[in-house]
Amino acid sequence: MLKKLILRNAKRQLGDYVLYCITIACAVACMYAYNALLFSDKVRQLPELEVLPYMIIAVTLLIILVMGWLVSYMTGYMLKRRSRELSLYMVSGLSARTIAGLFLYENLIIAGTAFIAGLPAGILLSWLVESAVLKMFGMTFTLGFSVSFKTAGLTLLYFAAMYLSALHKSKKRIYKIRLYDLLYYDRQTESSHPCRKPFFTGIFLLSLLLFTAGYALIVIRPIGRGFDLLTGLVFLVIGLFAFFFSVPSFLSERLEKRKGWTYRKNRLTVFRGFTSKIRSMSVVLGTLSVLFTLSITFLGIASAAGHFADQSIGLNVFDILILHEGEMTDFSSYEERISERFPVKSAHVYGIYTGRSREFYTVWENEVEERKKVRMTPRAEFQYDNYMKQSDYLYLRHMLGYEEPELDKNSCYVHCIPQLADEFEDYMEKAGKLEINGQSLMMGKIFSESFSQNDTYGNGLDYILVIPDETAEGMELLYSLYAVITEVPLNGMELRQLTEGERLVLLDRGVGKSVETENGVAVTSLIYTDKDYLSGKWVQKDSLSQIYVILICLVYLSVILEIAGTAILATQALSDGDKKKRQNRILGQLGMNEKMINRLNNRQLLLLFLLPVPPALIISGWLIYDGARRIVFDAPGMPVFSGEFWIWQAMGTALGFFVLVYGIYYTAVRIRGWE
């Protein structure tokens, strides 16, 4: 008998809370897809992703807390909605322990159904996730149907930890509950808010003050070491809760003052129902707004970081660069080793020279300071102007497929990033001529195609001067380079294999040693005197692997936060089904047609879905904008972007995904409401 009752109740709840079940299934799919990366043979072959498993585990544990809170909230909500039904069981003679067992088994059936439904979706999603991750690092993905039992087992373990802890709390709650509590449990709401104008006005002003203080701490960061960022986020969270605590009273007061507006066009029905609903949801709305803020921010920062990494790598046009410090050298051993492993399209050996001139360096320094609002000290090798022979420059342009201009033997040309072109042009017009190595050269043209200049130890830092070959004779050779363009992309594993058994090491720009220069103490990343250094596009991508790892985890976390918050909002919107039916019936009896009733219900639903969004959009927009600018400004040299369009692209990506998921849930709630 009890088994039939459990099955009947579980089936009914699957229908009543279908959006919640779908949300749990989506969470299972995401957990399976990302946990599959832990057991992927190809992903484990990539040395640059060594930290990814630890990051995924850490993020998954955080997601367990978030989804555990969702399950705990929903089981408590189900208990509240079914309290009178459970009181009938108690009156019928069932003990509290038996009732708790019924409730537990019913929810286990719901959980099992959601888990089983989520696994196939997780398998499909895991292919997409693995394909995207491998593509980031130059590896190919081979589609093949396979189920990882290790991944399924780990997902089940996480799912059990998430679900059983929440159900255990509900079971203990039912053990202690009395018949009186069950009879009146569904009438419990948040404590009523004081409706006096000075009180809610003060709370509202406090929320604005907290928003301002939080924003100032995050943007200005006066404390440093991350404390201001953490404090600012705490202020923003408290400000959101204070804001939603004051909103119901504020709206009620506005409606009372504008009675003429309120009583026209059926607005009273919509806004009275709306304010009645949100009056008991201030804590929930504050929580949802925090979840949405974090979701949009995480996805926006991930998108901005991805744009930055892709742009940085795209500006590095040579697949392989091998650097030898201080002199021209024989790169034939490297040439043979590379040609044995990869199909080489073209290659060239050339030198980067330096002198004691700082004319263009001064222009560069001033422009960097103006854009970044901070004075930078570049690596020791780039504290003077750097030079390249015209013959080498023309050959490199030929390798890259660029137009090959005619270069005057008595002129000096400049190749720089686009952001410096106008400033250098102004300087060259004023200077007219330039003294280099005892020769007077006319100022030539400026070229600004991508030329491996955005990072250190390529063809200069953001710019290089192209001079006649004769002028370069006798100048100090900073380093020689062997530039290679391959037919295929490379990955971190292949790059590390290239350094095996050679005096070749990967160039790590994050490592340096202090050296004495004429301008004082500076830092160099060329820390070995007996080594050559491997760099280029794919080494730079390898050095940016941590950005991609963080990107992957932020997307994972963003999806879970949004579906968790939207599921709660959707459940709240559908919670007053019986009350809504009675209200609709009364409106019909008063003469309102069904079309108008549905229109009013849809307006009220739209207002409920819109309410937690504006604060989340404003705060997340601030955070994305500030975070994206810091990503660029913390990099060496000039910003890799000339404008801020890429930041708006990142915001658009985050907002577009949020609106898509939000719209799906909103549409589903409307359809359920019609039923």
Residue pairs with C-beta under 8 A, 6 or more apart in sequence:
2 98
2 102
5 102
6 102
6 105
6 106
6 109
7 109
9 102
9 106
10 105
10 106
10 109
10 110
13 78
13 106
13 110
14 21
14 110
14 113
17 74
17 78
17 110
17 571
18 672
19 567
19 570
19 571
19 574
19 665
19 668
19 669
19 672
20 74
20 567
20 570
20 571
21 110
21 113
21 114
21 117
22 114
23 70
23 563
23 564
23 566
23 567
24 67
24 71
24 111
24 114
24 115
24 118
25 114
25 115
25 117
25 118
25 121
26 118
26 121
26 559
26 563
27 63
27 67
27 118
27 560
27 563
27 564
28 114
28 115
28 117
28 118
28 119
28 121
28 122
28 155
28 159
29 118
29 119
29 121
29 122
29 125
30 63
30 122
30 125
30 556
30 559
30 560
31 60
31 63
31 122
31 155
31 158
31 159
32 118
32 119
32 122
32 123
32 125
32 126
32 151
32 152
32 155
33 122
33 125
33 126
33 128
33 129
34 56
34 59
34 60
34 129
34 552
34 556
35 56
35 60
35 151
35 154
35 155
35 158
36 122
36 126
36 129
36 130
36 148
36 151
37 43
37 52
37 53
37 56
37 126
37 129
37 130
37 133
38 53
38 56
38 57
38 151
38 154
39 148
39 150
39 151
40 130
42 130
42 134
42 139
42 141
43 49
43 52
43 130
43 133
43 134
45 493
46 137
46 139
46 491
46 492
46 493
47 492
47 493
47 496
48 137
48 492
48 542
48 545
49 133
49 137
49 545
49 549
51 546
51 549
52 549
52 552
55 549
55 550
55 552
55 553
56 552
56 553
56 556
58 553
59 553
59 556
59 557
60 158
62 557
63 556
63 557
63 560
64 158
64 161
64 162
66 291
66 560
66 561
66 564
67 162
67 560
67 564
68 161
68 162
68 163
68 165
68 166
69 564
70 564
70 567
70 568
71 162
71 163
71 166
71 167
72 165
72 166
72 169
72 170
73 568
74 567
74 568
74 571
75 107
75 166
75 167
75 169
75 170
76 170
76 173
77 571
77 575
78 107
79 86
79 103
79 170
79 173
79 174
79 185
80 185
80 186
80 188
81 186
81 575
83 181
83 182
83 183
83 184
83 185
83 186
84 182
84 183
84 186
86 99
86 103
86 174
86 182
87 179
87 182
87 183
89 98
89 99
89 102
90 96
90 99
90 179
90 182
91 179
94 102
96 174
96 175
96 176
96 177
97 175
99 174
100 170
100 171
100 174
100 175
101 171
103 170
103 171
103 174
104 167
104 170
104 171
107 163
107 167
107 170
108 163
108 167
111 159
111 163
115 156
115 159
119 152
119 155
122 155
123 147
126 148
126 151
127 141
127 143
130 141
131 141
131 143
133 548
133 552
134 140
134 141
135 141
136 548
137 491
137 492
137 541
137 542
137 545
137 548
138 489
138 490
138 491
138 538
138 541
139 491
177 185
189 280
190 279
190 280
190 281
190 282
190 283
192 279
193 200
193 245
193 248
193 249
193 279
193 282
194 200
194 249
195 249
195 252
195 253
197 253
199 249
200 245
200 246
200 249
200 250
200 253
201 246
201 250
203 242
203 245
203 246
204 242
204 243
204 246
204 247
204 250
206 239
206 242
207 239
207 240
207 242
207 243
207 245
207 246
208 239
209 239
210 235
210 236
210 238
210 239
210 242
211 235
211 236
211 239
211 243
211 619
213 232
213 235
214 231
214 232
214 233
214 234
214 235
214 236
214 239
215 232
215 236
215 619
215 622
216 232
217 223
217 228
217 229
217 231
217 232
217 235
218 228
218 229
218 232
218 233
218 622
218 623
218 626
219 622
219 626
220 228
221 228
221 229
222 228
223 231
236 293
236 619
237 290
240 286
240 289
240 290
240 293
240 615
240 619
241 282
241 283
241 286
243 286
243 289
243 615
244 278
244 282
244 283
244 285
244 286
244 289
244 612
245 282
245 286
247 278
247 282
247 285
247 611
248 275
248 278
248 279
248 282
251 271
251 274
251 275
251 278
252 275
252 279
255 262
255 271
255 272
255 275
261 267
262 268
262 271
266 592
266 596
266 600
269 587
269 600
270 600
270 603
270 604
270 607
273 583
273 604
274 604
274 607
274 608
277 572
277 576
277 604
277 608
278 285
278 608
278 611
281 572
284 568
284 572
285 611
285 612
287 565
287 568
288 565
288 568
288 569
288 612
289 612
289 613
289 615
289 616
290 616
291 561
291 562
291 564
291 565
292 561
292 562
292 565
292 612
292 613
292 616
292 620
292 658
293 615
293 616
293 619
293 620
293 623
294 557
294 558
294 561
294 620
295 558
295 559
295 561
295 562
295 565
295 658
296 558
296 616
296 617
296 620
296 624
296 654
296 655
296 658
297 619
297 620
297 623
297 624
297 627
297 654
298 554
298 555
298 557
298 558
298 561
299 554
299 555
299 558
299 653
299 654
299 657
299 658
300 620
300 623
300 624
300 627
300 628
300 650
300 651
300 653
300 654
300 655
301 554
301 623
301 624
301 627
301 628
301 650
302 550
302 551
302 554
302 555
302 558
303 649
303 650
303 653
303 654
304 624
304 627
304 628
304 631
304 646
304 647
304 650
305 547
305 550
305 551
305 631
306 547
306 548
306 551
307 646
307 649
307 650
308 547
308 628
308 631
308 632
308 635
308 640
308 641
308 646
309 541
309 544
309 547
309 548
309 551
311 640
311 641
311 646
312 454
312 455
312 540
312 544
312 635
312 640
313 537
313 540
313 541
313 544
314 450
315 417
315 450
315 452
315 453
315 454
315 640
316 450
316 452
316 454
316 455
316 458
316 536
316 537
316 540
317 400
317 450
317 451
317 452
317 485
317 537
318 452
318 458
318 483
318 484
318 485
318 536
318 537
319 484
319 485
319 486
319 489
319 490
319 536
319 537
319 538
320 338
320 482
320 483
320 484
320 486
320 490
320 534
320 536
320 538
320 539
321 452
321 457
321 458
321 481
321 482
321 483
321 484
321 534
321 535
321 536
321 539
322 331
322 334
322 481
322 482
322 484
322 504
322 532
322 533
322 534
322 535
323 457
323 479
323 480
323 481
323 507
323 526
323 532
323 533
323 534
323 535
324 331
324 479
324 480
324 481
324 482
324 532
325 478
325 479
325 526
325 529
325 533
326 477
326 478
326 479
327 477
327 480
328 349
328 351
328 477
328 480
329 480
329 532
331 349
331 480
331 482
333 502
334 482
334 502
334 504
334 532
335 347
335 482
337 498
337 502
338 344
338 347
338 484
338 486
338 498
341 494
341 497
341 498
342 486
342 487
342 488
342 490
342 494
343 486
343 487
343 488
344 484
344 485
344 486
344 487
345 485
345 486
345 487
346 399
346 484
346 485
347 399
347 482
347 483
347 484
347 485
348 392
348 395
348 396
348 399
348 482
348 483
349 480
349 481
349 482
349 483
350 388
350 389
350 392
350 395
350 396
350 480
350 481
350 483
351 388
351 389
351 392
351 472
351 477
351 478
351 479
351 480
351 481
352 386
352 387
352 388
352 459
352 460
352 464
352 477
352 478
352 479
352 480
352 481
353 386
353 387
353 388
353 389
353 472
353 475
353 476
353 477
353 478
354 381
354 384
354 385
354 386
354 387
354 475
354 476
354 478
355 384
355 385
355 387
355 436
355 437
355 475
355 476
356 384
357 384
357 385
357 434
357 435
357 436
358 383
358 384
358 385
359 385
359 427
359 431
359 434
360 385
360 414
360 424
360 427
360 463
360 465
361 382
361 383
361 384
361 385
363 420
363 423
363 424
363 427
364 420
364 461
364 462
364 463
364 638
365 375
365 376
367 419
367 420
367 423
367 638
368 375
368 376
368 637
368 638
369 375
369 376
371 419
371 638
371 639
372 633
372 639
374 633
376 636
376 637
377 522
377 523
378 456
378 461
378 522
378 636
378 637
379 456
379 457
379 461
379 512
379 522
379 523
379 524
379 525
379 636
380 515
380 517
380 522
380 523
380 524
381 456
381 457
381 478
381 479
381 524
381 526
382 456
382 460
382 461
383 517
383 519
383 522
385 465
386 460
386 461
386 463
386 464
386 465
386 478
387 436
387 464
387 465
387 466
387 467
387 472
387 475
388 415
388 459
388 460
388 464
388 465
388 466
388 467
388 472
389 466
389 467
389 468
389 469
389 472
390 407
390 409
390 413
390 466
390 467
390 468
390 469
391 469
393 407
393 413
393 415
393 466
394 404
394 407
396 451
396 459
396 483
397 403
397 404
398 404
399 483
399 485
400 449
400 451
400 485
402 449
405 445
405 447
407 413
407 444
407 466
408 442
408 444
409 468
409 470
410 441
410 442
410 468
411 441
411 442
411 443
411 444
411 468
412 434
412 436
412 441
412 442
412 443
412 444
412 465
412 466
412 467
413 444
413 445
413 446
413 447
413 465
413 466
413 467
414 424
414 428
414 444
414 445
414 446
414 447
414 463
414 464
414 465
414 466
415 446
415 447
415 448
415 449
415 451
415 453
415 459
415 460
415 463
415 464
415 466
416 424
416 446
416 447
416 448
416 453
416 462
416 463
416 464
417 448
417 453
417 454
417 462
417 463
417 638
417 640
418 448
418 642
419 462
419 638
419 639
419 642
420 448
420 462
420 463
420 638
421 446
421 448
424 446
424 463
425 446
428 443
428 446
429 443
431 443
432 442
432 443
433 440
433 441
433 442
433 443
434 440
434 441
434 443
435 441
436 465
436 467
436 471
437 471
437 472
437 474
437 475
439 468
439 470
439 471
441 467
441 468
441 471
444 466
451 458
451 459
451 464
452 458
452 459
452 483
452 536
452 537
453 459
453 460
453 461
453 462
453 463
453 464
454 462
454 637
454 638
454 640
455 461
455 509
455 540
455 636
455 637
456 509
456 525
456 636
456 637
457 479
457 507
457 509
457 525
457 526
457 533
457 535
458 535
459 481
461 636
461 637
462 637
462 638
479 526
483 536
484 536
489 538
490 538
491 538
492 538
492 542
492 545
495 506
495 534
495 538
495 539
495 542
496 506
498 504
498 534
499 505
499 506
499 534
502 532
503 530
503 531
503 532
504 531
504 532
504 533
504 534
505 528
505 531
505 532
505 533
505 534
506 533
506 534
506 535
506 539
506 542
507 525
507 533
507 534
507 535
507 539
508 525
508 543
509 525
509 543
509 636
510 525
510 543
511 525
511 527
512 523
512 524
512 525
512 527
513 523
513 524
513 527
514 521
514 522
514 523
515 521
515 522
515 523
515 524
526 533
558 654
558 657
559 661
562 657
562 658
562 661
562 662
563 661
565 612
566 661
566 662
566 665
567 665
569 608
569 609
569 612
569 665
570 665
570 666
570 668
570 669
572 608
573 605
573 608
573 609
573 669
573 673
574 669
574 672
574 673
577 673
580 601
580 673
584 597
584 601
587 597
587 600
588 594
588 597
598 674
601 673
602 670
602 673
605 666
605 669
605 670
605 673
606 666
609 662
609 666
609 669
613 662
617 655
620 654
621 651
624 647
624 650
624 651
624 654
625 647
625 651
628 646
628 647
628 650
629 647
632 639
632 640
632 641
633 639
